Every structure is written in C-alpha cells, then in structure tokens.
Amino acid sequence: MTDRQGQLIWLEPGDPFPAVQWAWGADSSAPGLLAAGADLSPDTLIQAYRQGIYPWYSPGQPALWWSPPARMVLPVTAFRLRRSLRQTMTRFLQNPACEMRFDHDFEAVIRACSQAPRAGQSGTWITEEMIQAYLRLHQLGLAHSVETWIDGQLQAGLYAIQIGQAVFGESMFTRVPDGSKLALATLVDWCLQGGVEFIDCQQNTRHLASLGAREIARQDFNTWLNRVTDQPAPAWKLNSVYWKHVSRLR
C-alpha cells in the first residue's frame, strides 16, 4: 500500500487494500498508483474491483494496483452511434455469415487482446499471469466476452468484468474495420436492456472519448460502485435482435 508520504508499500497475499485516497496524486510520477504486490486470486480481484482498484503492470514487474483520481466511464446513454457504424451494423445484419456471440471463446478473446498493438506501447500488460487470473474469473461467471464472428472466424471482441450491476471494460481487439465497435455496441445494448448505467473504461483515451466516454471524479465513481455492486446482476444473455436498444440512441 502507499503511506501518506507517498512511499510505495508492498501488499502480501490476503492483505486488505489501502483506502483509495492514498493513491499517488496527479502531480506524482505515477498518478493513481496505490499499491504493489498481493496476488491475482479471484478474492483479491473481486475485492479490488469493488473498491474501484484495478491491476495494470508490465512483464517483469510485480502486480501494481491503481485507482486514478479521475475515472474514464462510458455512460451507456451517451454512446455515440455514428452514421458509419450504423451502416456497418446494417451490412452485418444483412449478412448471414455474421454473428455476435457472448462467451463463446473467452480465452481466444483475451489472448487476442494481449497481442493487439496499442498506440504508444511496445508490449502488453495482459501477461500470461493476467490471462490465467481472468480465466479463473470467467469460470466463476464474473468475466465475460463479447465476440464478433464472420464466416465462422472470431474477428473482434472485448472482455469485461461484471459484479452486480457494475461492468468494468478491460480490453478489446479487432481484425476487421469496426469489429470492436460492433462488440462495444452490443455490450452497450445489453447494458441498456439490463439497467446498467456505466461501463468503466479505466483510462482516458481519445478513442474512448470519441465514443462518448468521459471522466468522473474517483469519489463519484466509488459512490456509484457502492450503490450497484450488491444489486442483482443482469443475466449475461445476448438478445437475438442485435442493437435493438442502442439503435435508438442519437
């Protein structure tokens, strides 16, 4: 954990996380860094997500835990369904070789995300250790994938964590134009149907902002988490009428 002087302190497995207010500030070398160590067991990850904390680190580093002062979220009613994406949706729906799926091949999705190139990054934070940890969450019904299939091939997708009515978006990939946007639109549609207010996006990127995501204060984000993580979780079931709800957004 971090102490009040900003020194990074090691967490042993099973240790509780420190209060998120102890995370390094915006003027530090690593804004939002909260702790190092612990483990990636399901109990640790669930505890972290419930408190607005997530793991993010590079190969060769210990597990690093973050709670940024401003949190990027996508209010699902603010999702920007641009004309070009609507046109892609129309073509997709007209093609019998195209299909959206939930949880058909979660492992393939997370491994594809780990290999997807990222602007300004030479490596990946989705290490084999992380992959195995999220596979365990998937087996527990807490980690899910949204998948874009074309001609029987997985061409794009994303994976996310679901705790109660909180959805934490983790990563996405695509091999075809708009493939990951189709997956995100499908997730937004599911959220609209199930009453989920936000999709957590963790970090601010231009791409996410272009889709309607915005930053909210850490305190507001955690207040939302406290309200929704203990609520009944909507069933992770794909509506056969793709984008029924999201298509009504303007």
Phi, psi and omega in degrees: 000169175259138176272180186287350175266003176085014177277136181279125184245143185281138173258129171276155177307132180093345177294144175288153175285148174288167176300140184295340178295346180273357179298152180299144186276178184296337181268007181270176178285343180217076182303130179093352179293127187246319187199167175224153177099222186060217177209181180248033177292158178305318181298319180294315181295318179297316177302317181296308184299322179298335181259008180076030182243143178219153178273142178198114182199165183262161176305138180091348177265157168290168175298129177246138186242136191232146171213088186294152181295333174237132186250131178277123179227154175251103171295122192296332178285350179261003180302129183269103180267088185287162185302319182297322179289322175301320179294321177297319178300316181299315179296320180299314182295332182276351183256111182294347178276357182254140183205139169263142180222153171252130168056028178286321179211073183303317183297319179297323180294310183293326178290323176294322177297323181293337182259354183288134178294142179238136178299127178080005180236136179262348182224205181224149173267352180270079182283171177300323177299317179293318180302313181296323180296317182282335170297322176296319177296323178297319179296333178273358180081021182249344177242135187223159177237147171244127194231138176255115182247134178224126181053040177075011181240138175288116185247345180191165177170180177212164172227153187211161175256140177234119174232111186061233177257022174258132178238126182247106178288135184253301183198161178217165177211162172207150174242357181225154179303133177067007183299313180288331176293324175298319178295317179295318178299325177293318177295317178300317179300316178298319179297317179299320180292323186265001178082018177279128188277316185234154162247120178290129179248357176068290188242149182282122172227155179298322181298313180295319179299323181293340180264000177113359180287153179211165179270143169230158182294148179307316182299319179293321178297314182289330173298318176297315180302314181300331182278327193251340186291337178263003177281157180302135181281131174299148180296135180278081185225132182275124174292131183293340175268092185300137171062029179300318184271319184292334181291346179274350181288150177235000000 
